[in-house]
Amino acid sequence: MKKILAVALAICFTLSTIQLTAQGTPFAPPQLDNLLAPVALYPDPLLAQVLTAATYVDQVEIAARELRHHADPRWIDSQDWDVSVKSVAHYPRVLFMMADKPDWTAAVGQAYLNQSNDVMAGVQRLRMMARNQGNLVSNAQQEVVMTDGYIAIDPIQPRFLFVPTYDPGAVYFRRGLGLVTFGAGLAIGAWLVYDFHWGRGVFYHGWDGGGGWIGRSRGFVGRDTVYVNNNYRNVAVNREVMHRNVNYGNLNGYNSVHREATYGHGGGAAAHPGSTPGMQHGAAMQQHQAPQQQHQATQQQHQATQQQHQATQQHQAMQQHQAPQQHQAPQQHQAPQQHQATPQHQATPQQHQAPQQHQAPQKKPAAKPQPHEKK
């Protein structure tokens, strides 16, 4: 039993620690919904920065470490990080969340880089679910705008942006007050240079033209050349994120929308462009290894059963061999030849009882071994 338990624990440990490298494997829609659910209700200008910064996971982790020692926004602006990372760093709560969950951040970055249209569709799908439950509405913290079938979430106050707090397992499925809450307003600054053009993607606005939230906030934002720079018109992403090792087992906790969807366990990822098919390859590895390990455990249990059966047979054979030897002596006392000459002679009862006391005991049938249970 100890050997079997050890093998079972080894199987669990192996399956839980397999690390996979995604190289272009597209996420299925249920997987995207689960990944995006925690941030899909963020205001558009913040979400645009988050998706872009997610491709710079290393910089996000460095920024989070450094920001714990340098809270001065001017220090953030002087760093050589990507503009999206510097922008998110102005909202420490969001930055720390991304840094504390590097596998989630990398997976979001990979999805945004490899299948941006699917990511946009996933955000819209989730927003529509929240809207249908009455949990995504305009209020004092945000403006919800429906245009050409797309839902935009914009800051409503010209100087402050509000980050919503909600439970992804509830906000998309249940109605009720208090499912979405907002903390204190956070400053809108020149760093919010990215926004969504729904149906096309993330774009650099440079605080020029247009109305909406940009027009409302423009008068309160300085034209800082650190962020307002035509070099950013082509939104840059970090393609190296596609080569980052991701432990997809850590993503299985993101299942608030589709609980059946998993990562690295055959959770529905489509087949992949690329030399190694990321999650699907990892699922195949696990599905291939698990039966082998279970078979090994079964073999060990079967061997243990055989050994126990052999020991039982040897013990029974020894008992059978000893029994006749122990009862040969009483048979010699019967001496039938001595009583043929005098047939009238009758043995006393005591003389006949002695051999009866030495009769060989009846042998019990050997216990049949229990059938081996398949596991």
C-alpha positions in Angstrom: 0.0 0.0 0.0 2.9 2.4 0.8 4.3 1.9 -2.7 0.9 2.4 -4.3 0.4 5.6 -2.3 3.8 6.9 -3.3 3.2 6.3 -7.0 -0.2 8.0 -6.8 1.4 11.1 -5.1 4.1 11.1 -7.8 1.4 11.2 -10.5 -0.3 14.1 -8.9 3.0 16.0 -8.5 4.0 15.4 -12.0 0.8 16.6 -13.5 0.7 19.7 -11.3 4.2 20.8 -12.2 4.4 20.4 -15.9 5.4 23.6 -17.5 4.5 24.3 -21.0 5.7 26.8 -23.6 3.0 28.4 -25.8 4.3 29.3 -29.2 1.2 30.6 -31.0 -1.4 28.2 -29.6 -4.7 30.0 -29.8 -6.9 30.1 -26.8 -10.5 28.9 -27.2 -13.3 31.4 -26.5 -14.2 29.8 -23.1 -10.5 30.1 -22.1 -10.3 33.7 -23.2 -13.5 34.6 -21.2 -12.0 33.1 -18.1 -8.7 35.0 -18.6 -10.3 38.3 -19.4 -13.1 38.2 -16.8 -11.1 40.0 -14.1 -10.3 43.0 -16.3 -13.1 43.2 -18.9 -15.0 45.8 -17.0 -12.0 48.1 -16.6 -12.4 51.5 -18.3 -11.2 51.4 -21.9 -8.1 53.6 -21.5 -6.8 51.5 -18.6 -7.7 48.2 -20.3 -5.8 49.3 -23.4 -2.6 49.8 -21.3 -3.1 46.5 -19.4 -3.3 44.4 -22.6 -0.3 46.0 -24.1 1.8 45.9 -20.9 0.9 42.2 -20.5 3.3 41.5 -23.4 6.1 43.0 -21.3 5.9 40.7 -18.3 9.5 41.1 -17.3 9.2 44.9 -17.2 6.0 44.6 -15.2 7.7 42.5 -12.6 10.7 44.9 -12.4 8.4 47.9 -12.2 6.4 46.4 -9.3 9.6 45.7 -7.4 10.9 49.2 -7.9 7.7 50.9 -7.3 7.6 49.6 -3.7 10.6 51.9 -3.1 9.8 54.8 -5.4 6.3 56.2 -5.4 7.1 59.4 -7.1 5.4 59.6 -10.5 8.3 61.6 -11.9 10.6 58.6 -11.1 8.3 56.3 -13.1 8.4 58.6 -16.1 12.2 58.5 -16.2 12.4 54.8 -16.6 13.1 53.1 -19.9 10.1 50.7 -19.7 7.6 50.6 -22.4 5.0 53.4 -22.4 2.2 51.0 -21.5 4.2 49.6 -18.5 4.9 53.2 -17.2 1.2 54.0 -17.7 0.0 51.0 -15.6 2.7 51.9 -13.0 0.7 55.1 -12.2 -2.0 52.7 -10.9 0.0 50.6 -8.4 -2.9 48.3 -7.5 -3.3 47.1 -11.1 0.5 46.8 -11.6 0.9 44.7 -8.4 -1.9 42.5 -9.5 -0.2 41.8 -12.9 3.2 41.3 -11.2 1.8 38.9 -8.6 0.2 36.7 -11.3 2.9 36.4 -13.9 1.4 33.3 -15.6 -1.9 35.0 -16.0 -0.2 38.2 -17.3 1.9 36.3 -19.8 -1.1 34.3 -21.0 -3.1 37.5 -21.6 -0.1 39.0 -23.4 0.2 36.0 -25.6 -3.5 36.0 -26.4 -3.5 39.7 -27.2 -0.4 39.4 -29.5 -1.5 36.2 -31.2 -5.3 36.7 -31.5 -6.1 40.3 -30.7 -9.5 40.1 -32.5 -10.5 37.1 -30.4 -9.5 39.1 -27.3 -11.6 42.1 -28.3 -14.5 39.8 -29.0 -14.1 38.2 -25.5 -14.1 41.6 -23.8 -17.3 42.5 -25.6 -18.9 39.2 -24.9 -18.2 39.6 -21.1 -19.4 43.2 -21.1 -22.7 42.2 -22.7 -23.2 39.5 -20.1 -22.7 42.1 -17.3 -24.9 44.6 -19.0 -27.7 42.1 -19.4 -27.6 41.5 -15.7 -27.8 45.2 -15.0 -24.2 45.3 -13.6 -22.7 47.5 -16.3 -24.3 51.0 -16.3 -23.4 54.6 -16.5 -22.9 56.2 -13.1 -20.8 58.8 -11.3 -17.6 56.8 -11.9 -18.0 55.7 -15.6 -19.9 56.2 -18.8 -21.1 53.2 -20.6 -21.6 53.9 -24.3 -23.2 51.5 -26.9 -22.0 52.2 -30.5 -22.4 50.0 -33.5 -23.0 47.0 -31.2 -19.8 47.6 -29.2 -19.8 48.6 -25.5 -17.3 51.2 -24.5 -16.5 52.1 -20.9 -15.1 55.6 -20.5 -14.1 57.8 -17.5 -16.9 60.2 -16.8 -15.0 62.6 -14.6 -12.4 64.7 -16.4 -9.7 64.4 -13.8 -10.3 60.9 -12.3 -10.5 57.4 -13.4 -12.1 54.7 -11.2 -11.1 51.0 -11.2 -14.0 48.7 -10.5 -13.9 45.9 -8.0 -16.1 42.8 -8.6 -16.3 39.1 -8.4 -16.1 37.6 -11.9 -18.1 34.6 -10.7 -21.1 36.8 -9.9 -21.1 39.9 -11.9 -21.6 38.2 -15.2 -24.4 35.9 -14.0 -26.4 37.6 -11.2 -28.3 40.7 -10.6 -28.0 42.7 -7.4 -26.8 45.9 -5.9 -23.2 46.1 -4.8 -21.8 43.5 -7.2 -19.5 46.3 -8.7 -17.9 48.8 -6.4 -15.4 51.6 -6.9 -12.7 52.9 -4.7 -11.2 56.4 -4.7 -10.7 58.1 -8.0 -7.2 57.9 -9.6 -5.6 60.7 -11.5 -5.9 60.8 -15.3 -2.6 61.9 -16.8 -0.8 62.2 -20.0 0.3 58.5 -19.7 -3.2 57.4 -20.8 -2.3 57.7 -24.5 -3.9 54.4 -25.6 -7.6 53.8 -26.1 -9.8 51.4 -28.0 -11.3 51.8 -31.4 -13.7 49.0 -31.1 -13.8 46.8 -34.2 -10.2 47.8 -35.0 -8.1 47.6 -31.8 -5.9 49.7 -29.5 -4.7 53.0 -30.9 -2.6 56.0 -29.8 -4.7 59.1 -29.6 -2.0 61.6 -28.5 -4.7 63.8 -26.8 -5.7 65.2 -30.1 -9.1 65.6 -31.6 -12.3 63.8 -30.6 -14.8 64.3 -27.9 -15.8 61.9 -25.2 -13.5 61.3 -22.3 -10.5 62.6 -24.2 -12.1 65.9 -24.8 -13.3 66.2 -21.2 -9.9 65.5 -19.8 -7.6 67.3 -22.3 -7.7 70.6 -20.4 -6.4 68.9 -17.2 -3.5 67.0 -18.8 -0.1 68.4 -19.6 1.5 67.6 -23.0 4.3 65.7 -21.5 6.6 64.5 -24.3 7.4 61.4 -22.3 4.0 60.1 -23.4 2.8 62.5 -26.0 5.1 61.4 -28.8 4.4 60.5 -32.4 6.8 57.5 -31.9 3.9 55.8 -30.2 1.5 56.0 -33.1 2.5 52.5 -33.9 1.5 50.6 -30.8 4.4 48.4 -29.8 4.1 45.0 -28.4 6.7 42.6 -27.1 6.8 39.5 -29.3 9.2 37.7 -27.0 6.3 37.0 -24.7 5.4 34.1 -27.0 8.6 32.3 -25.9 7.9 32.8 -22.2 7.4 29.6 -20.1 3.9 29.5 -18.6 2.7 27.1 -16.0 -0.8 26.6 -17.4 -1.8 24.7 -14.3 -1.8 28.0 -12.5 -4.5 29.3 -14.8 -7.0 26.7 -14.0 -8.1 28.9 -11.1 -9.4 31.3 -13.6 -12.7 29.5 -14.3 -15.3 31.9 -13.0 -17.2 32.1 -16.3 -16.7 28.6 -17.9 -15.8 26.1 -15.1 -15.3 23.3 -17.6 -12.5 25.1 -19.5 -9.0 24.2 -18.4 -5.5 25.0 -19.6 -2.9 22.3 -20.4 -5.5 19.6 -19.8 -7.2 19.4 -23.2 -9.5 22.4 -22.3 -10.5 23.1 -25.9 -7.5 24.9 -27.4 -7.5 24.6 -31.1 -4.6 23.2 -33.0 -1.8 25.6 -33.4 0.4 27.2 -35.8 4.0 26.8 -34.6 6.4 24.0 -34.1 5.1 22.9 -30.8 1.4 23.2 -30.1 1.5 24.8 -26.7 -1.4 23.9 -24.5 -2.6 21.1 -26.8 0.8 19.6 -26.8 0.9 19.8 -23.0 -2.6 18.2 -22.8 -1.4 15.3 -25.0 1.7 14.8 -22.8 -0.5 14.6 -19.7 -3.0 12.3 -21.2 -0.2 10.1 -22.4 1.7 10.0 -19.1 -1.2 9.6 -16.8 -2.3 6.1 -18.1 1.3 4.9 -18.0 1.8 6.0 -14.4 -1.6 4.5 -13.5 -0.5 1.2 -15.3 2.7 1.2 -13.2 0.7 1.6 -10.0 -1.6 -1.2 -11.1 1.3 -3.5 -11.9 2.9 -2.9 -8.5 -0.3 -3.6 -6.7 -0.7 -6.8 -8.8 2.8 -7.9 -7.9 2.1 -7.3 -4.2 -1.1 -9.4 -4.5 0.9 -12.2 -6.3 3.5 -12.2 -3.6 0.9 -12.4 -0.9 -0.8 -15.3 -2.7 2.5 -17.2 -3.1 3.2 -16.8 0.7 -0.2 -18.2 1.5 0.4 -21.2 -0.8 3.8 -21.9 0.8 2.3 -21.7 4.3 -0.5 -24.1 3.4 1.9 -26.5 1.8 4.0 -26.6 5.0 0.9 -27.3 7.1 -0.1 -30.2 4.7 3.4 -31.7 4.9 3.6 -31.6 8.7 0.2 -33.1 9.4 0.9 -36.8 8.2 4.2 -36.9 10.0 2.6 -35.9 13.3 0.0 -38.8 13.1 2.1 -41.8 12.0 2.9 -42.9 15.6 -0.7 -43.5 16.6 -1.2 -45.8 13.6 1.5 -48.2 14.9 -0.6 -48.8 18.1 -3.4 -50.4 16.1 -1.3 -53.6 15.5 -4.2 -55.7 13.9 -1.9 -58.9 13.5 -1.7 -59.3 17.3 -5.5 -59.8 17.6 -6.0 -62.4 14.8 -5.0 -65.4 17.0 -7.5 -64.8 19.7 -10.7 -63.4 18.0 -12.5 -63.6 21.3 -10.2 -61.0 22.7 -11.8 -57.6 22.8 -9.8 -54.5 23.4 -10.9 -52.3 26.2 -12.5 -49.0 25.3 -9.5 -47.1 26.5 -7.3 -49.0 24.0 -9.5 -48.0 21.1 -9.9 -44.4 22.1 -6.1 -43.8 21.9 -6.0 -44.1 18.1 -9.1 -42.0 17.7 -7.4 -39.2 19.5 -4.6 -39.3 17.0 -6.6 -39.2 13.9 -5.4 -36.6 11.4 -7.5 -33.5 11.5 -9.5 -32.7 8.4 -7.8 -30.2 6.2 -9.5 -26.9 5.7 -9.9 -25.8 2.1 -7.2 -23.3 1.1 -8.5 -19.7 1.1 -9.0 -18.5 -2.3 -7.1 -15.3 -3.2 -9.3 -12.3 -3.6 -9.7 -11.2 -7.2 -7.4 -8.3 -8.2 -9.4 -5.1 -8.5 -8.6 -2.9 -11.5 -8.0 0.7 -10.7 
